[in-house]
Amino acid sequence: MSDDAQAQAGTAEGQGPVEISEEVARHLENKREDLFEKFEIRDEFPEAVLEEARERTEGVQAEIEDEVDEREDLRELTTWTTDPIDAQDFDDALSIEEREDEYVLWVHIADVTHYVHPDSEMWEEAVERANTVYLPGYTIHMLPPVLAETVCSLVPNEDRLAHTVEMHLDKENLGYENIEIYKSVIQSDERLTYTQAENRLEDPDAPLHEENVLVHEVADQMHEQRKEDGSLVLNPARDRAHTIIEECMLKANKAVTHELMWSRGVEAMYRVHPQPSPDEWSEALREIQDLEGVSIPGDKWDDPRKAVNATLEEAPGRQLDKIQWAVMKVMPRAKYMNDPFGGHHALNFEIYGHFTSPIRRLSDLINHWIVYQNDVPENLIELCDRASDKQKDAEQCEREYKQFLQEVGLDPAAVNNRGIEVVDDPE
């Protein structure tokens, strides 16, 4: 789900599904089938893949007990998940501690590669699909949902296998003092929605209040530092819960890819985002400057990313979409590559890659495997190209489906947040 959709989801918590007639439902189904054919998106899983997934999700507790001695046992560490209210999988969890001269931040990711590995049917299928496709009210998963609903869902009060990124951060500049990546067993204490996380920040007597306050302070500092360093922030009005998750995941992704590149010197699936040409950036800034009520601060023109950040913070709300669109139009597509050369322009990171969502992105699944095995798939370049191409297909498919929803009189955001119910006589 996109960040905007997640932000809106909170406002839809109390509303029922969008009601449609059987005829409209048929039109939507036909449109999806057309799009799946056009973009070669597989909706149904082969039976062999489903069978394998079912087998791998049996006897979970016994398997975890067998694994404990081989892993870091973090079950006593205070740990929790924070997701949108309608999240279908809880694949990341946080822990944090403040020590005398450092913060320790743990990002725990469901250990998907324990169940999905190169010799498995599920791996082959994941390569075929390359990502989860999120259409409003309809999801096409990369991996069988039974995994996300059971062994790879970090639900509260259940032991789960995880891949943990433990980051020791300097209190002054939040630089990495030390990074450790290892297999673990965790137990989440609680599952929070974004709204609940906001409430925990407000209520001093609530469980996890202190942990949420601490992680927000650290995440907010990371966010401000990222902006200062020239990272592009197109959505300045983030609530605190979103800031926590976004910044902690960015920090973990960056830590893993730094470790792979600098400590191990291995190829991996790096995320490379080329920069627009100076002329393209100038064109975008001119377009922004011409908007009514919008002014780019004079001292920021030399760094377009900082110019956009500063402008978005002061611009009237009605112009935000236009400013964002002016920037998006000149941005080249980010792509997956086996070498981080070129860095990530929008984030202004020298090296970046994905690790925190192996249940829905092929890149993360493969990076988990590389971290664990210290072994790079022979066809890594081919896999990078496939992940890049399929992501482009997924985005185009989502765009065309949203357009169709509007054509039949439906609001894509409402459908996304509230789902659909077929009724005889819709209101």
N, C-alpha and C positions, 0 to 999 in steps of 0.2 A: 504494500500500500504506500502511496506517495506520502510525503510529510504533510502536505496540505490536507489530504484526506484524513490523516491521523488527527491533525489539529481540529478538524471539524467534527470528528467522531465523538469527541467529548460532549458536544452540544446536542448530539442525537440520542443520548443515552435513554431519555425518557420516551422517545417516540416509537410508534409501531412501524412495521414494514410498509413499504410503498405498495399499494394495491394496484394490480393490473388485471386485464381480462385474459381469457384463454387465447384469444386471437393475438393480442400483443405478445403474450408469452411465446406463441408459435413463431411470430416474426423475429423475436430476440434469438430463439433457438436456431432458426434458419440463418440469421446473420452470423451467429457465432460459428456455425458449421462452415459457412463461406470463408470467414476470416481464418479459421484453423487450416482450411485447405490452402488458402492463398499464402499463408506464412509457414506452412508445414509445422503446425503445432499439434502434438499428439494429446488428445483429451483422455483417452482410455489407457490404462496400464495393461500390458500383456499379462496373462494369467501367471506365467512363470515368475514375473517380478513380484506380483502380489503374494504369491505362495511363499516366496523367499522372505518377503517382509514379515509375513505372519509367523513364519518359523523363527525368525530372528527376534521376535518380540515375545516369545514364550519363555517361561522360567527366568524372568528378568532378575528377581531378587537373588536367586542362587548364583547367577552369573556375576552379579555385582559383588557378592560375598567372595567369590573366587578371585576377583580382580583386586580386592582391597590391598593385599600384601604387595602388589606390583606398583601401586600408585600412591600419591600423596593423599592422606586421609584428611580432608578438610571439613568433615561433617560437623565439627564443633564450631566452625567459623560462622559468624553471623552473616547470612547470605539472603538476598531477596531478588525477585524479578520485578520489572516495571514495563508494562506493555499497554497498547490501546485496549479499550474494553472489549473490542471484537477480535483481538489477536487470536490466530488459529494455532500458533506454536509459541512456546516460551523457551527460546533456545539460547538466551543469554541471561546471566545473573551477575550481581555485583557484591563485593565486600570491600570495606575500607577501614583503615585504622590510622590514627594520627600518633606518631612516635616523636621522641624528643627532637630529632633533627630531620625527619622525613615523613612523608605520607606513604602508606602502602596501599595500592589499589589492585584488587583482584578482579579480573573480568573472566568469568567462567562461561565457556561455550559448550553446548551439548556435544558430546564426543561422537559425532555422526560416523566418522571413519572406523570406529570400532565395529559398526554394523554394515557399513557400505565401503567396500574396498575394491581394488582393480580386478579381482577375480570373481566379483559378484555380478549377478544379473542387474541389481539395482544401480551399480556403478555404470554399466553399459547404458542403462536407460537414462541416468542423470546426464551422461555425455550427450545423448541424443537430444534431450530437452534443454539442457544448459542453464535453465533458470525457471523459477516459478513465475507464471504470468497472472497478474492481478487485473481482472476486468471488474468494473462495478457490479457487485452482486454475484460474481462467478470467478472461481480460482482454478487454474490448471497447475497442479503441483509438480515440482521437479522430482520429488521422491514420494513414495506411497504415503498418504496421510497417516496411516497407522503408526509410522515411526514418530512423526511429530506429535501424535496424540498419546504416545506411551513412552518408550525408552528415551526419546530425544526431547521430551518436554520436561523442563526443570520445575515440575509441580512441587508445591510445598509438602514438607514432612515425608518425602520419599527419597531414598538414596538414588543418586543418578551418577553415571559416568560423565566426566567433563574433561575438556581440554582447557587448562587454566593459564592465563597470562598474568603473571605476578610482576607488578611494576613498583619499584622503589623510586619515589620522586623527590627531588630536591625541593625543600619548602619555599625557597626564594623564587626559583624560575621554573619549577615543575619539570626540569630536565630529568632524563632517565639516569638514576644513579646505578641501577641494576635492573636487568630484565631476565625473568626466568619463565620458561614455557614448559609445561609438563602435564602429564595425564593425572587426573585426580578423581576422587569420589567426593561429591558434595551433597548437602541436603538444604534445600531452600527453606527459609523460615516463613516466607509469606509471598503471595503473588499480589502485587499492587497494580491497579490501573493508573493511568496518568492523573486522573482526578483524585484518586486516593493518595497518590504520592504528594500532590499539592496540599492536600489536607494534613498529611503527616508533617509537612514542613511548617504548617501553621500551629499545630497542636502540640505543646511541650509535653503533654501527658501521654501522647499516643505511642504505641510500640514503633520502633525504628525511627523515631523523631530525630534523635541525635545523629544517627547514621546518615539519614537523608539530608540533614542540615550540613553535615561535614562534606558529603559527596557533592552537594550543590555548591558549597563555597569553592571547592577544588575545581569543579567543572566550570563554574563561572569565571574563575581565574584563567583556566585553559582557554575559554572562549575569548576573553578579552585579549589574552596574549596572542592568540591565533590571528585576531583582527589586526592587532598592532604589527604583527609580522607580515601582514599583507594577504591573509587568507580572505577570499571573497565570501561574504555572508549575505545571501540574497533574501533571507527571511529574518529580519531583525526582531520581530515581535514574538519570539519564542517564549512559551511558558517554561517554568523552572524544570518540570519533569522531563520535557523534551530536551532541554539543555543538558541535563545530567546524562541521559542515554546517548545523545549524539556525541558529546565530547568524550565520554568514557570509551565508546566504540571506536572513535577516531584514534584515540590514544593507544588502544590495544592493537588496532590494525597497523598503525605506524610502528609500534614496538616490534611486532612480529616481522614485518618486512625489513626493518633495520637489522634485526637479528639475522635474518636469512642472508641479507646482502653483505653486511659488514663483518659479522662474526663467522658466518659459514661460507660466504662467497658463492652461494648456489643460485642457479636460475630458479625462478618461481613465477607465479602469475601476478605480475606487477600491474598496477593501474596507472596508465600514462595518459595525461591530459595535456595536449599541445596548447600553446598560447595563440590567441588571435594575432594577426599582423598589427603593427603600430597604426596603420591606416584604418583597419577594422575597429580597433579600440577607439580611435578618434571619432569615427563615424557614430559609434554607440554613445560616446560621451556627448557629442553634439546633439544627438537625438534626445538624450536625457535633459540636457541644458535647455532645450527648446520647449519642454513641457511646462504648462502653466503652473505657477506656484513652486517650481523646482529650481534649486540653484546648487551648483557644484562648488564647494569651498575652494577658493583660489589656491590655497597651499597644497591641494591634493591632486591637481591635474597630472603631476608627473608620474604618479602610480595609479593606473586606472582602477585596480581592485580597491585600493583605499578610497579613491574618489567615489566609487559606487557605494561602498559601505557607509561613508559619511553622509552621502546624499540620501540614502534610504532611511537613515535615522531621523532626518529632518523633514523629509518630503511628506506632503499630505497623503493620507491613506488611499484616496481615490487614484493616486498616480503610481502606487506600488507595482501593480501588474504591468503597467507600461514600461517602468524602469527595468523590471525583471526581464521583460520580453526583449527590450533593446539590447540587453547583455546576452541573453540566450541566443539571439539571432547570429551574433558574431563568434560564438564559442564553437570551436571544433569539437567533434565527438571524442569523449574519452574512450580508450580501448585497452584491452589486456595484451601485455607483451611479456616476453620471457626475460627482458632486461629493463630496468627502471629508467634507462637513459631518457632525459627530457623532463622527468619529474611530473608532478601534478600541478598544473598552472592555477586552477581555481582555488585549491587548498593551499597553494604555495608550499608544498612539501617536496623535498628533493627526492624522496623515495616513499612510495605508498602502494598498498595492496589491500586485498580484502581477506578477512579471516573470521569475522564475527557472525556470518549467516550461512553456515554450510548446508542448512536444510533447504535453502532456496536459491543458492548461487553456486554454480560449478566451480568458479574461481576459488571460493572459500574452501570447498570440499577438497580441491586439489592442493591448496596451500596447507591444509591440515595434514594431508598425507605426506607432503614434502617435509614439514616440520617434524613429524613423527618418525618417518623412515630415513630422513636425510637423503632421499633418493628422488630423482626427478624423472617423471614419465618421459619415455623416448619421444613421444609425439607431442611434447609440450607446446611447440609453436602452433601446431594444428589445433590443439585444445584452446589456446589463447584466441585464435581466429574464430573458432566456433562460438566461444562464449561472447565475443564482441558482436558477431553477426546475429546470434539469437537474441541478444539484448536489444539490438536495433529492431528486430522483428517484433519482439514483445511490446516495445514502446509504440511502434506504428500500429500494431493490432489494437492496443488499448485506446490510442487516439481515434481510430476509425470506429471502434465500438461506442465510445462516448459520443461521437458525432451522431451515430445512428440513434442512440438513446434520445438525444435532443430532437432528432427528426420525428420520433414517435411521441414527443411531448413529455419525456421523462427527464428529471434532473439527475445527471450522473452522480453528483455528490450525495444526494439523498439516497439513491439506490445503493451507493457504495457503503454508506454509513448504516443504513437501516435494513437493507436486504429487500427482497421482493416477496409478495404473497399473491398467488393467483386466486381471484374471487369471481363469482358469477356476475356481480354487479358492482364494479369499482366505483368509489365516490368521485 
